[in-house]
Amino acid sequence: MPDRVAHGAGVSPEARVGPNALLQTAQALRSHGGEALARRVFDAAGLDGCLQRPPETLIPETMAASLHQAVVRHLPAEAAAAVARDGG
């Protein structure tokens, strides 16, 4: 029996998402706490450069996950839930 090629063989294993995953969260953070809050959370996620130069193409899913984790870590539970809701 011939070897079967794995589904997705030759495709990058890292999932990608649209830049709105960051852009809309940035706007929600600004709405809830101003530019200082957005900078603090993006810095904590290791994404400080994304506020000055927002991505225009697909980004690694891990970037969005890091940002969402930083929101949860650095905001009170109710505020984090509101940012998540407003950020989509």
Kinemage of the C-alpha trace (Angstrom):
@kinemage 1
@onewidth
@group {chain A} dominant
@subgroup {mainchain}
@vectorlist {calphas} color= white
{ca met a 1} P 0.000 0.000 0.000
{ca pro a 2} L 1.515 3.396 -0.932
{ca asp a 3} L 2.361 5.921 1.760
{ca arg a 4} L -0.321 8.551 2.154
{ca val a 5} L 0.584 12.204 2.127
{ca ala a 6} L -0.500 13.938 5.301
{ca his a 7} L -3.218 16.545 4.919
{ca gly a 8} L -1.583 19.956 4.600
{ca ala a 9} L 1.867 18.591 3.828
{ca gly a 10} L 4.143 21.381 2.690
{ca val a 11} L 1.956 24.065 4.254
{ca ser a 12} L 3.233 26.169 7.126
{ca pro a 13} L 1.960 24.677 10.384
{ca glu a 14} L 1.386 28.078 11.944
{ca ala a 15} L -2.174 29.325 11.630
{ca arg a 16} L -2.675 32.927 10.531
{ca val a 17} L -5.465 35.386 11.279
{ca gly a 18} L -6.440 38.792 10.005
{ca pro a 19} L -4.859 41.913 11.472
{ca asn a 20} L -8.204 42.964 12.937
{ca ala a 21} L -7.473 40.528 15.750
{ca leu a 22} L -4.986 43.148 16.965
{ca leu a 23} L -6.502 46.326 15.533
{ca gln a 24} L -9.937 45.911 17.079
{ca thr a 25} L -8.476 44.934 20.452
{ca ala a 26} L -6.266 48.032 20.362
{ca gln a 27} L -9.331 50.200 19.751
{ca ala a 28} L -11.230 48.485 22.567
{ca leu a 29} L -8.315 49.033 24.965
{ca arg a 30} L -8.160 52.706 23.997
{ca ser a 31} L -11.903 53.047 24.556
{ca his a 32} L -11.658 51.488 28.017
{ca gly a 33} L -8.460 53.071 29.281
{ca gly a 34} L -6.823 55.325 26.741
{ca glu a 35} L -3.566 55.057 24.880
{ca ala a 36} L -1.615 54.294 28.062
{ca leu a 37} L -3.642 51.133 28.685
{ca ala a 38} L -3.283 50.011 25.082
{ca arg a 39} L 0.490 50.518 25.239
{ca arg a 40} L 0.798 48.707 28.558
{ca val a 41} L -1.109 45.647 27.357
{ca phe a 42} L 0.554 45.519 23.929
{ca asp a 43} L 3.975 45.871 25.615
{ca ala a 44} L 3.125 43.002 27.966
{ca ala a 45} L 2.217 40.868 24.952
{ca gly a 46} L 5.496 41.722 23.216
{ca leu a 47} L 3.607 43.598 20.490
{ca asp a 48} L 4.541 47.200 21.248
{ca gly a 49} L 5.573 47.868 17.636
{ca cys a 50} L 2.115 46.913 16.381
{ca leu a 51} L 0.557 50.048 17.856
{ca gln a 52} L 2.907 52.358 15.972
{ca arg a 53} L 2.867 50.286 12.778
{ca pro a 54} L -0.283 48.157 12.692
{ca pro a 55} L -0.072 45.043 10.547
{ca glu a 56} L -1.760 45.169 7.162
{ca thr a 57} L -1.585 41.487 6.271
{ca leu a 58} L -2.312 38.178 7.966
{ca ile a 59} L -0.466 37.647 11.247
{ca pro a 60} L 0.504 34.506 13.154
{ca glu a 61} L -2.336 33.339 15.373
{ca thr a 62} L 0.135 33.303 18.268
{ca met a 63} L 0.318 37.113 18.178
{ca ala a 64} L -3.430 37.411 18.715
{ca ala a 65} L -3.313 34.781 21.452
{ca ser a 66} L -0.497 36.642 23.240
{ca leu a 67} L -2.501 39.854 23.154
{ca his a 68} L -5.642 38.229 24.515
{ca gln a 69} L -3.630 36.577 27.287
{ca ala a 70} L -2.115 39.957 28.198
{ca val a 71} L -5.592 41.511 28.368
{ca val a 72} L -6.676 38.834 30.842
{ca arg a 73} L -3.496 39.143 32.923
{ca his a 74} L -3.410 42.938 33.156
{ca leu a 75} L -7.048 43.973 33.510
{ca pro a 76} L -9.649 43.166 36.128
{ca ala a 77} L -11.974 40.368 35.020
{ca glu a 78} L -14.913 42.637 34.124
{ca ala a 79} L -12.720 45.037 32.158
{ca ala a 80} L -10.983 42.177 30.322
{ca ala a 81} L -14.374 40.724 29.372
{ca ala a 82} L -15.551 44.119 28.096
{ca val a 83} L -12.391 44.579 26.006
{ca ala a 84} L -12.765 41.066 24.585
{ca arg a 85} L -16.412 41.712 23.728
{ca asp a 86} L -15.764 45.135 22.202
{ca gly a 87} L -12.674 43.924 20.350
{ca gly a 88} L -14.644 41.186 18.687
